[in-house]
Amino acid sequence: MMNNQNQVGEFPVQVLPELLRRLIQHIYDDTQAPIGVIVSAVLAVMSLACQDSFDVQPKENLRFAASLYLIVLAESGERKSAVVQLVMKAIYKLQNELDLEFIKSQEVYLRELALWQIKEKALGKAISKDTEKGLGTKELEEAWYQCQKQKPISPIQKRLVLSDVTSAAIKQVLGKDSPSLMLASDEAGSLLSGELFRDTAINSMWSGHSISIERVASTRSKLVDYRLGLMLMVQPGLFNSSLERQGERARASGFLARCLICEPQSTQGQRFHLDKLRFRAPDAVDHFHQRVEGLLKGGFRRRERGNERKCLKLTPEAASRWNQQYVDIELSIGPLGKLNQYRDYASKFMEHVSRIAAVLEGFCTPNAEFISDQTMYAAITIAHWFFEHFIQQMKKLDKSDEPSNADILRSWLARNVGANGGAIFKKNDIRKFCPNKLRSKQALDAALSDLIMRGCVSIYKQNRTTLVHYHMGSLIPPTNTTLGGDFYF
């Protein structure tokens, strides 16, 4: 039975800039939604606003996007939709303006296209007629060529947010009309259980790496210079069911390690509207929406002018704090480290820190050039909070009364090292002789993926034979290890 109790403390609002704290308090008093739900939505919108204007460079030759992937677990009735409506007000307003602009441009385009088609048709007939008469058509052909150059261009329908789509649809929209997007849903259960997050392209999209797009007529093109963020809110039961169905593959794919996941404490049963005590900060709300709209429009202008994104670097103090945190993380993921079994997420931790810092600085500091030490401290604190939630969610995958498939396979490999004559096994032999529950290809591959992630095995081919090398010296902490302290580092 899974334990759904939230064992992580409240979001550390105190590390945020004052304007954001006032905004969050205003929304909380309006909705009585969990603070973690509100902050996650605010960060997602800030990320969308910043991602096409800023990158971040925490150290030389290391550059990251400012996009964030956020997954919020909250039950029905936690007022997720109310929060999303309030936080995304500026996005909806700008999208409406873009839609109206597109409709007008489309009307002009259709009129110009109809007129152009008349001219092209007339020139084509004239060329055919003179050709039949044996007359020269050089001037007409030149006029036809010039006419082709003057063909009206269909207007682009810019989109800021997508909701219920496939991976292929996201690629198409990013590659054609809208190179900076957020996939957002306040009921994302079907998305998480669908094919979208089984496609490894979603991992590449987090990094902004170039990926292939399949187009009509079996042609291919590359998707480059784009940004994608996620804000997915889902009920915990649906999320847990999705993880259980996927088993260890849920982590082995690397998608969860790229996400900032949280399950904030419910406020149901504690929501009492006391109008006289309600905190109001309309100036903070207005400033937030204006800043979102301004940054989004700035991203449009940057692309129109062909400019590069501004790359935020660290002040010396922020760089020192970043480096110290990196060392702490590295020490914690060794064979005896207390985060060894979470090193998939730990390996992305400093990138999460860098992205959060870029979003905070880029959004809150006009004409930002450098990330301050104060912002870096806030980003590290926030990233720790999300990391604690990740650990809590991964512990739910562990069955208290039975070992995981990966642990069963590791024990079998350890017992059979001597009988096998060494620490190298043929994968086919493992499948023939391992415990029955691991003999299906899917179960064995999933268990091996988990052991690879833990550093227990490595896999390679030799003369078309797949070999599994078991690392006998690897020490994995027990799955029920309890970590104390406010943070794990």
DOLODREN-713151 format. One line per 2 residues: their letters; for each residue x negated, y negated, z negated of C-alpha. Coordinates in nm, 4 decimals, decimal comma, padded with zeros to 6 digits. Layout:
! DOLODREN-713151
A = X Y Z  ...;
***
This chain:
! DOLODREN-713151
MM = 00,0000 00,0000 00,0000  -00,1377 -00,3395 00,0945;
NN = -00,1781 -00,6077 -00,1687  -00,0297 -00,9272 -00,0275;
QN = -00,1106 -01,1467 -00,3262  -00,3250 -01,4459 -00,2358;
QV = -00,6398 -01,4261 -00,4483  -00,8077 -01,7342 -00,2976;
GE = -00,7763 -02,0755 -00,4590  -00,6019 -02,3784 -00,3101;
FP = -00,7579 -02,5547 -00,0127  -01,0326 -02,7990 -00,1288;
VQ = -00,8518 -03,1154 -00,0165  -01,0851 -03,3287 -00,2287;
VL = -01,3710 -03,2924 00,0221  -01,1698 -03,4533 00,3043;
PE = -01,1888 -03,8243 00,3932  -00,9347 -04,0390 00,2080;
LL = -00,7151 -04,1027 00,5130  -00,6732 -03,7290 00,5727;
RR = -00,6001 -03,6657 00,2058  -00,3244 -03,9267 00,2152;
LI = -00,1855 -03,7824 00,5395  -00,1734 -03,4320 00,3899;
QH = -00,0073 -03,5548 00,0704  00,2538 -03,7406 00,2788;
IY = 00,3345 -03,4291 00,4833  00,3394 -03,2128 00,1707;
DD = 00,5913 -03,4390 -00,0002  00,8011 -03,4388 00,3183;
TQ = 00,8009 -03,0627 00,3749  00,6911 -02,8947 00,0479;
AP = 00,5022 -02,6489 00,2718  00,1845 -02,4815 00,1418;
IG = -00,1166 -02,7145 00,1521  -00,3180 -02,4564 00,3469;
VI = -00,0526 -02,4463 00,6200  -00,0567 -02,8258 00,6476;
VS = -00,4367 -02,8573 00,6513  -00,4748 -02,5796 00,9105;
AV = -00,2264 -02,7518 01,1415  -00,4029 -03,0871 01,0925;
LA = -00,7436 -02,9313 01,1702  -00,6044 -02,7606 01,4814;
VM = -00,4654 -03,0871 01,6186  -00,7868 -03,2733 01,5335;
SL = -00,9818 -03,0024 01,7157  -00,7671 -03,0344 02,0292;
AC = -00,8164 -03,4117 02,0198  -01,1960 -03,3806 01,9838;
QD = -01,2874 -03,0725 02,1861  -01,3076 -03,2411 02,5272;
SF = -01,5034 -03,5419 02,3994  -01,7579 -03,3884 02,1613;
DV = -02,0024 -03,1029 02,1262  -02,2276 -03,0453 01,8258;
QP = -02,5990 -02,9714 01,8083  -02,7004 -02,8630 01,4573;
KE = -03,0596 -02,8007 01,5655  -03,2746 -02,8090 01,8770;
NL = -03,1545 -02,5781 02,1578  -02,8381 -02,4867 01,9653;
RF = -02,5202 -02,6488 02,0966  -02,1605 -02,5552 02,0137;
AA = -01,8139 -02,6583 02,1242  -01,5857 -02,8486 01,8847;
SL = -01,2963 -02,6050 01,9402  -01,1392 -02,4164 01,6497;
YL = -00,9442 -02,0902 01,6444  -00,7021 -02,0947 01,3484;
IV = -00,4692 -01,8172 01,2324  -00,2292 -01,9015 00,9490;
LA = -00,0377 -01,6264 00,7698  00,2857 -01,7513 00,6153;
ES = 00,6224 -01,5911 00,5525  00,9488 -01,6987 00,7090;
GE = 01,0827 -01,9977 00,5188  00,7442 -02,1591 00,4509;
RK = 00,8432 -02,4515 00,6786  00,5732 -02,3836 00,9349;
SA = 00,7834 -02,5305 01,2167  00,8498 -02,8506 01,0204;
VV = 00,4766 -02,8985 00,9648  00,3936 -02,8328 01,3304;
QL = 00,6576 -03,0818 01,4465  00,5177 -03,3557 01,2214;
VM = 00,1501 -03,2937 01,2926  00,1895 -03,2560 01,6695;
KA = 00,4109 -03,5602 01,7181  00,1448 -03,7521 01,9147;
IY = 00,0764 -03,4490 02,1348  00,4441 -03,4065 02,2190;
KL = 00,4708 -03,7806 02,2931  00,1691 -03,7784 02,5230;
QN = 00,2856 -03,4579 02,6940  00,6210 -03,6215 02,7643;
EL = 00,4418 -03,9190 02,9207  00,2267 -03,6876 03,1311;
DL = 00,5347 -03,4957 03,2472  00,7127 -03,8165 03,3521;
EF = 00,3991 -03,9331 03,5318  00,3787 -03,5983 03,7111;
IK = 00,7448 -03,6159 03,8204  00,6902 -03,9619 03,9707;
SQ = 00,3664 -03,8556 04,1381  00,5342 -03,5429 04,2717;
EV = 00,8118 -03,7495 04,4293  00,5578 -03,9747 04,6022;
YL = 00,3549 -03,6723 04,7092  00,6553 -03,4979 04,8680;
RE = 00,7464 -03,8105 05,0646  00,3897 -03,8570 05,1869;
LA = 00,3609 -03,4862 05,2683  00,6794 -03,4938 05,4782;
LW = 00,5479 -03,7923 05,6749  00,2073 -03,6295 05,7168;
QI = 00,3675 -03,3071 05,8466  00,5525 -03,5086 06,1133;
KE = 00,2249 -03,6663 06,2291  00,0389 -03,3357 06,2279;
KA = 00,3167 -03,1636 06,4207  00,3256 -03,4429 06,6803;
LG = -00,0512 -03,4262 06,7325  -00,0357 -03,0469 06,7620;
KA = 00,2360 -03,0692 07,0285  00,0415 -03,3361 07,2171;
IS = -00,2723 -03,1204 07,2200  -00,0736 -02,8178 07,3415;
KD = 00,0970 -03,0213 07,6125  -00,2249 -03,1726 07,7510;
TE = -00,4001 -02,8373 07,7311  -00,1255 -02,6804 07,9470;
KG = -00,1697 -02,9612 08,2022  -00,5450 -02,9122 08,2084;
LG = -00,6110 -03,2571 08,0663  -00,8862 -03,3475 07,8208;
TK = -00,7862 -03,3416 07,4540  -01,0992 -03,4775 07,2870;
EL = -00,9341 -03,7928 07,1506  -00,6277 -03,6009 07,0341;
EE = -00,8447 -03,3394 06,8632  -01,0361 -03,6131 06,6801;
AW = -00,7053 -03,7649 06,5716  -00,5932 -03,4217 06,4477;
YQ = -00,9161 -03,3783 06,2496  -00,8684 -03,7202 06,0904;
CQ = -00,5092 -03,6268 06,0103  -00,6282 -03,3173 05,8213;
KQ = -00,8541 -03,5340 05,6072  -00,5577 -03,7527 05,5197;
KP = -00,3368 -03,4673 05,3980  -00,1788 -03,5727 05,0657;
IS = -00,3155 -03,3989 04,7580  -00,0689 -03,2375 04,5225;
PI = -00,0694 -03,4090 04,1807  -00,2018 -03,2244 03,8778;
QK = 00,0399 -03,1381 03,6002  -00,1707 -03,1845 03,2889;
RL = -00,0860 -02,9678 02,9896  -00,2079 -03,0041 02,6367;
VL = -00,0505 -02,6994 02,4729  00,0549 -02,3498 02,5813;
SD = 00,2672 -02,1204 02,3686  00,3671 -01,7724 02,4880;
VT = 00,1251 -01,6757 02,7660  -00,1104 -01,4031 02,8829;
SA = -00,4882 -01,4230 02,9049  -00,4644 -01,4462 03,2842;
AI = -00,2211 -01,7386 03,2592  -00,4545 -01,9278 03,0232;
KQ = -00,7431 -01,8841 03,2674  -00,5294 -02,0070 03,5557;
VL = -00,4169 -02,3211 03,3730  -00,7660 -02,3986 03,2408;
GK = -00,9169 -02,3472 03,5850  -00,6598 -02,5434 03,7844;
DS = -00,4830 -02,8210 03,5990  -00,5842 -02,8576 03,2361;
PS = -00,9442 -02,7811 03,1380  -00,8813 -02,8597 02,7705;
LM = -00,5944 -02,6801 02,5973  -00,4628 -02,5455 02,2710;
LA = -00,2676 -02,2210 02,2472  -00,0179 -02,2922 01,9706;
SD = 00,2713 -02,0976 01,8221  00,4477 -02,1077 01,4860;
EA = 00,5799 -01,7542 01,5500  00,2762 -01,5810 01,6981;
GS = 00,3563 -01,2188 01,6090  00,4178 -01,1141 01,9690;
LL = 00,1016 -01,2899 02,0862  -00,1207 -01,1104 01,8360;
SG = 00,0286 -00,7711 01,9193  00,0123 -00,8291 02,2963;
EL = -00,2693 -00,7914 02,5454  -00,4029 -01,1446 02,4962;
FR = -00,6290 -01,0610 02,2031  -00,7388 -00,7271 02,3412;
DT = -00,8976 -00,9132 02,6323  -01,2608 -00,9949 02,5522;
AI = -01,2254 -01,3144 02,7566  -01,0649 -01,4794 02,4526;
NS = -01,4043 -01,4491 02,2794  -01,5810 -01,6147 02,5727;
MW = -01,3238 -01,8932 02,5715  -01,4152 -01,9749 02,2111;
SG = -01,7715 -02,0396 02,3229  -01,6765 -02,2112 02,6478;
HS = -01,8850 -01,9641 02,8487  -01,8138 -01,9325 03,2195;
IS = -01,5747 -01,6484 03,3044  -01,4316 -01,5079 03,6257;
IE = -01,0795 -01,5883 03,7435  -00,8880 -01,3609 03,9799;
RV = -00,6985 -01,5651 04,2354  -00,4595 -01,4853 04,5196;
AS = -00,5857 -01,2826 04,8154  -00,8266 -01,1039 04,5769;
TR = -01,0621 -01,4050 04,5691  -01,2670 -01,4865 04,2603;
SK = -01,3888 -01,8085 04,1080  -01,5656 -01,9159 03,7910;
LV = -01,4022 -02,0948 03,5016  -01,6525 -02,3528 03,3746;
DY = -01,6576 -02,6732 03,1668  -01,3390 -02,6018 02,9725;
RL = -01,2315 -02,5917 02,6098  -00,9665 -02,3821 02,4329;
GL = -00,8387 -02,4010 02,0755  -00,5876 -02,1824 01,8894;
ML = -00,3278 -02,2549 01,6247  -00,1334 -01,9377 01,5557;
MV = 00,1078 -01,9066 01,2653  00,2387 -01,5586 01,1952;
QP = 00,4132 -01,3710 00,9176  00,1658 -01,1643 00,7106;
GL = 00,3561 -00,8405 00,7685  00,3314 -00,8743 01,1457;
FN = -00,0380 -00,9616 01,1232  -00,1111 -00,6659 00,8941;
SS = 00,0833 -00,4284 01,1210  -00,1186 -00,5501 01,4175;
LE = -00,4443 -00,4881 01,2314  -00,3351 -00,1408 01,1200;
RQ = -00,2381 -00,0423 01,4749  -00,5724 -00,1551 01,6116;
GE = -00,7661 -00,0058 01,3233  -01,1381 -00,0791 01,3110;
RA = -01,1252 -00,2148 01,6663  -00,9566 -00,5235 01,5233;
RA = -01,2914 -00,6302 01,3795  -01,5226 -00,4593 01,6264;
SG = -01,3944 -00,6771 01,9127  -01,5360 -00,9865 01,7421;
FL = -01,2176 -01,1888 01,7801  -01,1353 -01,2114 01,4092;
AR = -01,4885 -01,3299 01,3295  -01,4282 -01,6260 01,5596;
CL = -01,1115 -01,7289 01,3759  -01,0513 -01,9399 01,0682;
IC = -00,7930 -01,7221 00,8959  -00,5945 -01,8104 00,5865;
EP = -00,2928 -01,6919 00,3893  -00,2037 -01,9899 00,1670;
QS = -00,0128 -01,9442 -00,1564  00,3641 -01,9696 -00,1031;
TQ = 00,5509 -02,2717 -00,2405  00,8925 -02,1031 -00,2294;
GQ = 01,0640 -02,1321 -00,5643  00,8668 -02,4469 -00,6509;
RF = 01,0084 -02,6965 -00,3999  01,1972 -02,9666 -00,5851;
HL = 01,2655 -03,2929 -00,4019  01,2170 -03,5832 -00,6401;
DK = 01,2654 -03,8833 -00,4110  01,1445 -04,1352 -00,6683;
LR = 00,8118 -03,9534 -00,6991  00,7539 -03,8860 -00,3295;
FR = 00,4179 -04,0036 -00,2005  00,4415 -04,2164 00,1129;
AP = 00,1497 -04,3075 00,3409  00,2996 -04,4224 00,6737;
DA = -00,0242 -04,6034 00,7621  -00,2196 -04,2760 00,7376;
VD = 00,0409 -04,0964 00,9501  00,0405 -04,3694 01,2158;
HF = -00,3394 -04,3830 01,2240  -00,3587 -04,0056 01,2644;
HQ = -00,1198 -04,0012 01,5598  -00,2903 -04,2999 01,7242;
RV = -00,6298 -04,1373 01,6851  -00,5052 -03,8090 01,8351;
EG = -00,3587 -03,9890 02,1362  -00,6663 -04,2093 02,1781;
LL = -00,9103 -03,9178 02,1754  -00,7005 -03,7119 02,4171;
KG = -00,6821 -04,0025 02,6621  -01,0544 -04,0569 02,6135;
GF = -01,1119 -03,6978 02,7207  -00,9103 -03,7622 03,0378;
RR = -01,1201 -04,0716 03,1158  -01,4452 -03,8842 03,0525;
RE = -01,3559 -03,6252 03,3133  -01,2349 -03,8843 03,5649;
RG = -01,5697 -04,0669 03,5352  -01,7718 -03,7458 03,5419;
NE = -01,9400 -03,8198 03,2075  -02,0868 -03,5620 02,9707;
RK = -01,9345 -03,4908 02,6319  -02,0991 -03,6775 02,3477;
CL = -02,3208 -03,4374 02,1524  -02,3148 -03,5007 01,7772;
KL = -02,6429 -03,4315 01,5963  -02,7177 -03,4124 01,2244;
TP = -02,8715 -03,6732 00,9993  -03,1880 -03,5484 00,8243;
EA = -02,9901 -03,4922 00,5023  -02,7137 -03,3016 00,6840;
AS = -02,9748 -03,0941 00,8683  -03,1399 -03,0034 00,5377;
RW = -02,8065 -02,8931 00,3914  -02,7256 -02,6939 00,7091;
NQ = -03,0647 -02,5172 00,6970  -03,0282 -02,4267 00,3294;
QY = -02,6834 -02,2811 00,3917  -02,8219 -02,0824 00,6845;
VD = -03,0898 -01,9311 00,4586  -02,8312 -01,8432 00,1923;
IE = -02,6137 -01,6703 00,4507  -02,9079 -01,4806 00,5980;
LS = -03,0123 -01,3503 00,2566  -02,6570 -01,2336 00,1831;
IG = -02,6201 -01,0091 00,4906  -02,9230 -00,7846 00,4406;
PL = -02,8791 -00,4138 00,3554  -02,8317 -00,4933 -00,0146;
GK = -02,6671 -00,8319 00,0367  -02,3220 -00,8921 -00,1060;
LN = -02,1852 -00,9916 00,2370  -02,3380 -00,7041 00,4276;
QY = -02,0005 -00,5501 00,5076  -01,8740 -00,8882 00,6335;
RD = -02,1725 -00,9781 00,8443  -01,9646 -00,9904 01,1614;
YA = -01,8016 -01,3035 01,0198  -02,1156 -01,4206 00,8399;
SK = -02,3025 -01,4212 01,1713  -02,0552 -01,6828 01,2963;
FM = -02,0364 -01,8759 00,9680  -02,2849 -02,1518 01,0553;
EH = -02,1158 -02,2024 01,3906  -01,7838 -02,2417 01,2085;
VS = -01,9511 -02,4946 00,9790  -02,0931 -02,6875 01,2756;
RI = -01,7606 -02,6956 01,4610  -01,5643 -02,8098 01,1552;
AA = -01,8231 -03,0805 01,0889  -01,7983 -03,2021 01,4499;
VL = -01,4187 -03,2198 01,4293  -01,4261 -03,4125 01,1001;
EG = -01,6953 -03,6584 01,2116  -01,5697 -03,7046 01,5669;
FC = -01,2137 -03,7647 01,4532  -01,2709 -03,9759 01,1422;
TP = -01,5736 -04,1857 01,2421  -01,5302 -04,4397 01,5250;
NA = -01,8113 -04,4158 01,7822  -01,9652 -04,1233 01,5952;
EF = -02,3216 -04,0281 01,6882  -02,4427 -03,8271 01,3880;
IS = -02,2860 -03,5917 01,1357  -02,3429 -03,7204 00,7833;
DQ = -02,4481 -03,5194 00,4798  -02,1072 -03,5852 00,3222;
TM = -01,9307 -03,4436 00,6279  -02,1637 -03,1418 00,6304;
YA = -02,0854 -03,0748 00,2642  -01,7126 -03,0911 00,3431;
AI = -01,7498 -02,8583 00,6421  -01,9443 -02,5988 00,4400;
TI = -01,6876 -02,6101 00,1598  -01,3990 -02,5688 00,4049;
AH = -01,5750 -02,2854 00,5889  -01,6284 -02,1030 00,2570;
WF = -01,2559 -02,1283 00,1846  -01,1679 -01,9682 00,5180;
FE = -01,4390 -01,7041 00,4681  -01,2827 -01,6031 00,1366;
HF = -00,9497 -01,5592 00,3139  -01,1158 -01,3497 00,5845;
IQ = -01,2636 -01,1201 00,3190  -00,9245 -01,0882 00,1501;
QM = -00,7596 -00,9894 00,4784  -01,0307 -00,7366 00,5649;
KK = -00,9978 -00,5744 00,2235  -00,6348 -00,5047 00,3106;
LD = -00,7557 -00,2789 00,5890  -00,9276 -00,0572 00,3311;
KS = -00,7124 00,2271 00,1983  -00,7766 00,2643 -00,1739;
DE = -00,7131 00,6393 -00,1661  -00,9068 00,7398 00,1441;
PS = -01,2326 00,6445 00,3171  -01,2278 00,4761 00,6580;
NA = -01,2996 00,6699 00,9769  -01,6339 00,4928 00,9974;
DI = -01,7267 00,6049 00,6445  -01,6217 00,9639 00,7250;
LR = -01,8376 00,9621 01,0381  -02,1333 00,8102 00,8543;
SW = -02,1135 01,0798 00,5849  -02,0952 01,3524 00,8512;
LA = -02,3990 01,2090 01,0324  -02,5933 01,1924 00,7047;
RN = -02,5088 01,5561 00,6206  -02,6043 01,6831 00,9659;
VG = -02,9347 01,5039 01,0177  -03,1347 01,8099 00,9128;
AN = -02,9185 02,0601 01,1025  -02,9480 01,8483 01,4143;
GG = -03,3249 01,8423 01,3918  -03,3444 01,4670 01,3569;
AI = -03,1406 01,1465 01,3417  -03,0425 01,1422 01,7105;
FK = -02,7165 01,3070 01,8181  -02,5560 01,3633 02,1544;
KN = -02,2260 01,1796 02,1512  -02,0513 01,4811 02,3065;
DI = -02,1827 01,7031 02,0246  -02,0489 01,4622 01,7652;
RK = -01,7078 01,4738 01,9282  -01,7120 01,8572 01,9319;
FC = -01,8248 01,9156 01,5733  -01,7251 01,6103 01,3701;
PN = -01,4124 01,6124 01,1454  -01,0915 01,6754 01,3404;
KL = -00,9423 01,3287 01,2882  -01,2380 01,1744 01,4760;
RS = -01,2375 01,4005 01,7805  -01,0204 01,1823 02,0003;
KQ = -01,2189 00,9415 02,2189  -01,0332 00,6414 02,0770;
AL = -01,0942 00,7325 01,7111  -01,4597 00,8179 01,7639;
DA = -01,5328 00,5045 01,9674  -01,3666 00,2867 01,7046;
AL = -01,5647 00,4492 01,4208  -01,8903 00,4153 01,6151;
SD = -01,8146 00,0490 01,6897  -01,7739 -00,0163 01,3186;
LI = -02,1004 00,1627 01,2355  -02,2819 -00,0341 01,5057;
MR = -02,1461 -00,3546 01,3541  -02,2745 -00,2428 01,0106;
GC = -02,6146 -00,1554 01,1546  -02,5810 00,2148 01,0692;
VS = -02,6153 00,3470 01,4244  -02,7266 00,2392 01,7693;
IY = -02,6193 00,3903 02,1011  -02,8130 00,4254 02,4263;
KQ = -02,8220 00,6413 02,7389  -03,0938 00,8839 02,8454;
NR = -03,0610 01,0725 03,1730  -02,6836 01,0089 03,1806;
TT = -02,6480 01,1460 02,8284  -02,5091 00,9127 02,5623;
LV = -02,7135 00,9362 02,2442  -02,6282 00,8109 01,8945;
HY = -02,9204 00,7168 01,6711  -02,8291 00,7311 01,3025;
HM = -03,0361 00,4914 01,0907  -03,1008 00,6978 00,7776;
GS = -03,2347 00,4070 00,5742  -02,9235 00,1897 00,6040;
LI = -02,7521 00,1128 00,2763  -02,3917 -00,0010 00,2905;
PP = -02,2269 -00,1436 -00,0240  -01,9099 00,0359 -00,1414;
TN = -01,5958 -00,0953 00,0264  -01,4480 -00,1869 -00,3127;
TT = -01,7405 -00,4092 -00,4206  -01,6103 -00,7034 -00,6234;
LG = -01,7802 -01,0367 -00,5607  -01,7611 -01,2967 -00,8367;
GD = -01,7899 -01,6735 -00,8487  -01,6122 -01,9522 -00,6700;
FY = -01,8092 -01,8856 -00,3526  -01,9915 -01,5754 -00,2369;
F = -02,3262 -01,7427 -00,1788;
***
